[in-house]
Structures are given as structure tokens and as C-alpha cells.
Amino acid sequence: MRPVFLDTVGLLALWDTSDQWHPAAERAFAELQVGRRPLLTTNLVLFECGNAAARRPYRNLVPQLWRSLEATGGLV
């Protein structure tokens, strides 16, 4: 099964409920989870997310995702 690359814009849209793309990001992520698609990203994407989320209520989701992807080999 082909992995899906998670980018900064998509992750921020998923986490930020006020983002115009949030509903679409939620649907897309739910489909990925149901389909059990492998997820991957880079530490640079997560650095960008951490910077963008620094003063947001969802800032703790960045290190959670980092640890999860690191544990499954999805951090490249």
C-alpha cells in the first residue's frame, strides 16, 4: 500500500477548526485512517507545524504526531 505524505498545510487544516479547509481535512484524514494508509512526513514539516502552532490550543498535537510517526517509521 502506498504511503501518504502529510504536509504542513494539511496538518494545520486538520488541527485548526477555524481553518477554511478544516472540514475537508477531517474527511480526508478519516478516509486515510479507515483505509489504514501508512502516513509519513519529515521533521522539517513538523518543525513548520510546531512554529505555526506555538500559540495555538492544538500545539501539543505536533509532538504527539512526531512520536507516533517516529514509532511507526513514518518520520523520514
Secondary structure, DSSP 8 states (H G I E B T S, - for coil): ---EE--HHHHHHHH-TTSTTHHHHHHHHHHHHHTT--EEB-HHHHHHHHHHHTTSTTTTHHHHHHHHHHHHT-B-
